[in-house]
Amino acid sequence: MRLARAETADGVREGEYRDGVLVADDAEYEVDETDLLAPCDPDALFCVGRNYAATLDQMDYERPEEPDFFIKPPHSVVGHRDPIPYPEWTDELTYAGELVAVIDEPCADLDPADVPGVVRGYTLMNDVDALDQQGRTARKAFTASGPLGPWIETDLDPTSIDMHTDVAGERRQEANTELMLFDPYEVVSFLSRRFRFRAGDCIAFGSPANPGVVEPGDTVEITYDGVGTLSNAVVADD
């Protein structure tokens, strides 16, 4: 099942998305993909870095002994088809295509085996990064740095799915989630021992090799099999 949020004539509604129709509790709405909003409203985006060996080799990072994480704030979130403004204060904006778990209920101190029971489903994120800035907060926590969507897929085994990222029609990333150093259940369990999650919180599991630069006019399309494609255009920040 695909769960989505959309702007309708009756305001923001959420429900099951079926090929252009949003089935909400009160009615059914015909919606275009441009009507879709970020599929959840997280208090925080917990993001794991350095989670693929090939990425460590490419970026000359050391292999972490435990999940290496940072947090994007709620105002970093934009939805599917929303523009990504290119900030005037950076000259090196990059993309990274990531799988994301969406938490369904307040929870903490989870064992890996407990994780499927508290996850609403999975969506996608573009971990936009101003690579030439100092420190992760400056690089990754700015407005519109966390495009999220297009919907939440509830029926998914996240441990072995293919993905790819295309930029301006060129294939830039290609991998499988089985190549993660820490699998999704391990990551959620690890973070749950440090944070009490709230419903709607998101956990992103890191990017495969070849995150790279974008320019105004580029469209970034991130696809994970079984979930869908998140698409956002990069625009000059006027």
HELIX and SHEET records of a PDB file:
HELIX    1   1 GLU A   33  ASP A   35  5                                   3    
HELIX    2   2 ALA A   53  MET A   59  1                                   7    
HELIX    3   3 PRO A   74  SER A   76  5                                   3    
HELIX    4   4 PRO A  112  GLY A  117  5                                   6    
HELIX    5   5 ARG A  136  LYS A  140  1                                   5    
HELIX    6   6 THR A  177  LEU A  179  5                                   3    
HELIX    7   7 PRO A  184  SER A  192  1                                   9    
SHEET    1   A 6 GLU A  28  GLU A  30  0                                        
SHEET    2   A 6 VAL A  21  VAL A  23 -1                                        
SHEET    3   A 6 GLY A  11  ARG A  18 -1                                        
SHEET    4   A 6 ARG A   2  THR A   8 -1                                        
SHEET    5   A 6 GLY A 146  GLU A 153 -1                                        
SHEET    6   A 6 VAL A  77  VAL A  78  1                                        
SHEET    1   B10 GLU A  28  GLU A  30  0                                        
SHEET    2   B10 VAL A  21  VAL A  23 -1                                        
SHEET    3   B10 GLY A  11  ARG A  18 -1                                        
SHEET    4   B10 ARG A   2  THR A   8 -1                                        
SHEET    5   B10 GLY A 146  GLU A 153 -1                                        
SHEET    6   B10 VAL A 119  ASN A 126 -1                                        
SHEET    7   B10 GLY A  97  ILE A 103 -1                                        
SHEET    8   B10 CYS A 202  ALA A 204 -1                                        
SHEET    9   B10 LEU A  45  GLY A  49  1                                        
SHEET   10   B10 ASP A  68  LYS A  72 -1                                        
SHEET    1   C 5 ILE A  84  TYR A  86  0                                        
SHEET    2   C 5 GLY A 228  ALA A 236  1                                        
SHEET    3   C 5 THR A 219  TYR A 224 -1                                        
SHEET    4   C 5 ASP A 162  VAL A 167 -1                                        
SHEET    5   C 5 GLU A 170  ASN A 176 -1                                        
SHEET    1   D 2 LEU A  93  THR A  94  0                                        
SHEET    2   D 2 ASP A 129  ALA A 130 -1                                        
END                                                                             
